[in-house]
Amino acid sequence: MNGEESPREGELHKIISDSISESDAGVDGLGRIRITGGISLDGEVKIQGSKNAALPIMAAALLNRGTTVLKGCPRIADVFLMEQILCGLGATTCWQGDTLEICARELKSCVADKELGEKMRSSIVLLGSLLGRWGEGVLPFPGGCVIGARPIDLHLEALRKLGAEFKEEEGCLYGRARGLRGGEITFHRSSVGATQNAVLGAVCAKGTTVIRGCSREPEVSWLCRFLNQAGGQIRGIGTSCLEIRGVSGLHDTVFQIPSDRIAAGTYVCASAITRGKGILLDPPVGEMGALLKAYEKIGGQYMYKSGKLFLCSQRALGPLRWLETGIYPGFPTDLQSIFLAVLTCARGESRIRENIFEDRFKVVPQLQKMGAQITLDGRMARIRGGRLFGTLVKAEELRGGAALVIAGLGAEGETCVENREFIERGYEDISRDLNDLGARTQKD
């Protein structure tokens, strides 16, 4: 199958891979985003497909000895990296617009490319699929954005309950199972990735698996819905307890990737910091409750009708006395630094507590360069709202990079955000989308 922009041949993927590698190594990225601040937004933008839903579903496609079609798949750096990894295992892919076709009929390897896998945290979700398909799998220890310790012990403990064994050699994780079998798995702390790996291992295992203490994040539910549409038998979707009756295999299916709740939340924050308006097309409002509640508390107003979210932020001036991140349906950690940027321009003092990742405040020194008045005390940030001023700042991870772009919208003068390659891991084109909303940005 010859696809448009084959990841083994396309220059686009080589550029993305090289630039991410440079950024991870601590070298300045090749790209910048320039933002002219002080413009009140008033436009509309269509929300892209979900990064955090697409990646595990792509991994799940390996369990189907046929063809999987994913509609609305985001064309972002992390998806291209996962695509390259799948092709290295022997899958073939084809893009038609935002539709990605994956054929995993004849895989040739259970060993994931070390260099590619080390660049992306989400590569770990391949473990359950490889064990389910081959009975063995080899993965490098995953990389990605540096936002704190993210151990994989829960992933391994869960898959051991299904009969897998693991060892580490030369920086790689070797997994093996003489046929996965159903079991009882209990998570004592919530983990999205570990829950997804357990589901991927169990869906084609022999017998029935019960998983308790599951993450209830929407991306887990979307993975389960995809698997059921492809022939899986999973009950309890959306709850903390899943019951999975193993099937002999999955079948071909066409699946719609949901809209990205984090991208949608980012553009809500863009409206808020500029005291503007805006219309978001096809946002997953049902998954955005905590963000929209915080938006209302600072004075934002919204209305959802016929697939459109209408924003009115002229009164979004107030501080937020207390905000803390939490597991779903709590406030998402992926939006914490972005909402933090909004609060730097509020009238009054706000407080944010980060409960998920200990290094989510990595963006604070860059915001302080712009004039932000932020004091850190462990996992607590105190923000005294004021004025921001455009300057040269540097993205060091995905969501922090997006936060700097949002801060630039609310700053006086021009802001230049270096290392846009980090931002392109999760946003198809944040500059294009913001310009659709009425901003003035450009990529260098």
N, C-alpha and C positions, 0 to 999 in steps of 0.2 A: 504494500500500500504506500503510495507516495503522497505525502501530505504537504500542504502549504507550509513553508517555513519549518522544515524538518529540523529538530533540535540537534541532530548530528551534523547538519550541513548549513543551517541558517546562520548568517552572520549576526543577526539580532541576538540570538541566544549566547553566542560567544562573547559579544560585547557586555551583555548583562552579567554573565558568569565572571568575566575578567574584572569588571568594575566592582562587583560584590566582594571578590577575593581581595582586591586592593583595600577596600574599606575595612574588611575584617582584620587585615594585617596591620591596621593603623595608618595606612597611607591615605592622603587626601583623595577623595573621589574625583571623578572626572566632571561631574555635573553640578550645576548650581540652579537655584530658583531665586529670582528677584521679585520682590513684592513691593508694590507701592501702597503705603498705608493710608488710612484716613478716608477710604471710600466706603460709603454705606451700601451694602449689597442689596440687590433687588433683581433676581433673575430666577431661572429654574434649571435643575440638573437631574439627570437620570442616575439612579444609584446602581453601581456595578454589582456583579456577582460576588458572593462572599468568599474571601480568601480562606477563612477558617473552616468553612464547610467544604470547599472544593478540594483541599489537599487530602484529607482522609478519604473522601469519596474516590479520588484518583487512585489512592492506595488500594481501596476496596475493589477497584476494577480488575486487579490481578487475580481475584478469586473467580472471575468469570472466564471460562475458556472459550471466549468469543469476543463480541464487540459491545462496548459500552459507549453511549453517546451522552455527553454532558452539555446541555444548553445553558447559555448565560454564564459560561465559565470566564472568570476574570483573566485578562491578558496582562498578568503581572509577573515580576521577576521570580517570585517563589513558585508560581505555577509552572513557569518555564523550566525552573530547576527540577521540580518533581517530574516533569515531562521527560527531561533528559535522563533522569535516573531510571524511569520506567523503560525508556528505549534501550538503555544499557543492559537491562534485564532481558531484553528480547521483544518487548512490546513494540507496536508500531502506532503512530499517531497521525492525525490529520485535523487541521483547523479549517473551518469555514466560518469566517466572521468570529463570533464569540461562542461558536459550537465546537467542542473538542471531541473527537472520536478516538477511542483507545481500543486497539485490538490486542488482546493478551492470549491469543489462541496457542501460540508456540513460544513460550518463554525458553530462553537458553541458559539462564543463570539464576542463582539465588544469592549472588554476591553483589551488593549495591556498590556503585562507584564511590571510593573513599573520598576523593577530592570534592565531589558534589555533595555527598551526604554530610560532610563536615560543615558545609556552609549553611545548613538549614535545619533548625530544630525539628520541624515537622517530619523529617525523614524517619524519625523513630516509629511513626505509625505504620511503616512498611513491615515491621517485625511480625505483627499478628497475621498480616496477609501472606507473607513469605512462608511462615510456619504452616499456615492453613493450606497453601498451594503446594509447597515442596516438602514440608516436614523439616525444613531447615532454612536458615537464613543468616547472612553475614552483613552486618552494618557497622560503619564507623560510628564512634560516639558523636551524637549530633551537635551542630553548632547553631548559629543564628545570632539574634540580637542579645547583647550582654545587658540583661536587666536583673540579674541576680541568679542565685543557685536554683537549678531546676533538675534535681536528680531523677534518674529513671528507675529507682528501686521499685516503685509501685507497678510499673509496667512489667518488670521481670517477675515480681511476686505473683501477679495475676496470671501470667502465662504459665508459670510453674504449676499453678493449680489445675491447668489444663493438660499437664504432662510434658511441658517443655523443660529443657535443661540448657544452661548457659555457661560460657566461659569467655574470658577476655584474653586476647593475644595481640600484641603489637598495635594497641590502640583501636582494635576492632572487637565487636561483640559477636560471638558465634552462638547461634541458637539451634537446637535440634529437638525433634519430637518424633517418636515412633507412632505417629498418628495421634493428633489431638483428640482429647475426649472431654466430655462435659464434666463440670465440677461446680463447687461452691466457692464464690469469690466475694470477699468483703473488703471494701475500702474504708479505712479508718480516717482518711482525710480525702477531700475531693480533689480529683485530678481529671481534667478533660482528656488529655492524651492517653493516660493509663486506662480510662474507661473505654476509649475508642479502640485501643489495642486489644483489650479483653473481648470486646464485641467482635472484632475482626477475627480473633482466634477462635471464638466460640461458634460463629455462624455456620461453619462447615465442619465442626467437630462432631464426633459420634456421641449421641446422647443429649441430655439437657443440661444447660448451664444456668445458674442463678447468680446474678451479680447484684450485691447490695452495697449501699453507700455510693451509688453512681453519681457522677456529675450530671447535673440537669441543664447544662448549657445547651442552647439551641443547636450548636454544631454537633453535639452527640445525638440529639433527636433527628437531625437531618441525615446523619449517617445511617441511623436505624431505618428511617423511612426509605432511603435508597436501597438498602439491603433487602428490605421486605418487598419492594417493587421488583427487585431482581430475583425473588424466589426465597428469601430468608423467612424465618419464622420467629419474630421477636415481639414480645408482649411487654407492656409497661412503659412504652415510650413516653418520655417527658417526666417520669417519676424517678425516684432514687433506687428503684428495684426493677431490674430487667430479667425476664425469663426468655431464654433462647433455646429453641429446639433445633439441633443441628440438622442441616440438609446436606445432600450429597454434592451439591454444586449450585452455582448461580446461573442465571440465563441472561441473554441479551436484554438490554433495556435502554430507554431514552429518558433522561432525568433532567429536570430543571433545577439548576443551582439557585438557591435563594439569594435575595439581595443582601448586601453587606451591612450589618447593623453598625459596625464601627465606622465605616465610611460615611454612612448616613449621619451618625452622631457627630462626626468631624465637621460636616457641613452645617449642622445645627449650631455648633460652636462658632463657625465662621460668621453666621448671621448674628449671633449674640455679641461677639466682640466688636463688630462694626455697627451695632445698633440698627441693623438693617431689616430686610424682609427676606423672602426667598420661598421657592416651591421645590420640594423634593419629590421626584417621580418614582413610584414603586418602592418606597422605603418599608422595611419590615417593622412597622409601628408596634405590633404585638410583642416584639422582642426589645423594645426601646423604652420600657416603662420607667426605669430608674433614671435614665438620662433625661427624659422629658420632664420628670418630676423635679429634678435639679434645675433644669432650664426654667420651669415655671417659678421656682423659688427665687430666682434672681430677677424675675420680672418679665420673662419671655412668655409669649402667648402663641398658641398653635391651634390649628383645626385640621382634622384628617377627613378627607372626602374623596370618594371614587379613586382610590389609589394615589392620591396626592396629599402631601403634608405641607400645609400653608403655615409659614413662620412669620411672626411679627415681633421684632426684638427692640423696638424703639425704647421700651422701658426696662430692658435687661441691664440695669445699672447696679443692682443691689449685690451685696456680698452674700456668701453662703457660710453661715455660722459654723456648720459642721457637715462634712461629707466624708464618707469612708467607702473604700472599695470592698467588694465582697463577691462570693460566688453567686452565680445566677439564681434568683432574679435581682441580686444586688447590683450596685454600680460597678460597671466593668473596669477592671484595671487597665485595659487597653485604651480607655478614654480618660484616664486620670490626668495624665500630663497635658492632654489637650484642653480639658476643662480647667486645669490649673492656669493655663495661659489666659483663658477668658477672665479668671478671677483677678489676675494682675492688673486689670483695667477697671475693676469694680470700685464702687464708692463705699469703702469700709474694709473691715478685716474679715478674712475667711480662714477656715482651717480644713485641712485635708489629712486624713489618715490612710496610709497604704497598707492593706492587710494581706496582699497576695505576694508581691515580689519586693524584696528588700531594697532593690536598686532602681525603683521606678522614678526616683527623683534625680536621675542622672542628667536630665535636661536643665535643672535649676541654674547651674553656673552660666549656661548660655542665655537663659532668660534674664539673669542678673546683668549680663553685659548690655542688655537692652533697657536697663533701668528698673527691672522688676524688683520689688521689695519682698523678698521671701526669706524666711528664717526656718532652718531645718532643725529638728530635734528627734533623732532616730527616724521612726516611720511617720512622724508628724511634720507637716508643713504649715507655717503661718504666713498668710499672704496679706500684705497691706496694699490695697488697690491704689493705683496712681496712673502715671503716664509711662508709655514705652516709647523708645526712640530707635529708629532703624539703624542697623549696623551690620557688620559681618559676623555671622554665627555658623556653627558647624553641627550638623546632625550626627549623632553617634549611635542611634538605633531608630527603628521604624517609627514608633508612635511619638517619641521625642522629636524626631524630625518633623512630623506633621504638626506638632505643637508649636514649633518655631515658625512654621509657615502661617499658622493661625495667629500667632503673636504679631507677625509682620503685618497682617491685615489691620490690626488695631494700633500699630505704632505710627509715630510721626516720621515722615520721610521714607527712605527706601531701605529695605532689609534684604540681605543676600544670605541665603541658606546654602552652605556647601554640603557636599556628600548627598546629593538628592537620590543616589542609588539606594540608600537605605529606605527612603520613602517609597520608591518604586517597587519594593517588596510587597507592599500591601495596597497601593493605589495605582490604578491603570494610568491615570494622568491627572494628578491633583491640580496642576496648573490649569489644564483645560477645564476641569470641572468648576474651579473657583471663578475662572473667567466667564463661564456660562452663567454664574450667579451674579456677575457684574463686577468682579474684582479685576485688578490690573496686575497680572503676573506674567513672567516669561521664563523659559528655561534657557540656560546657557550651556 
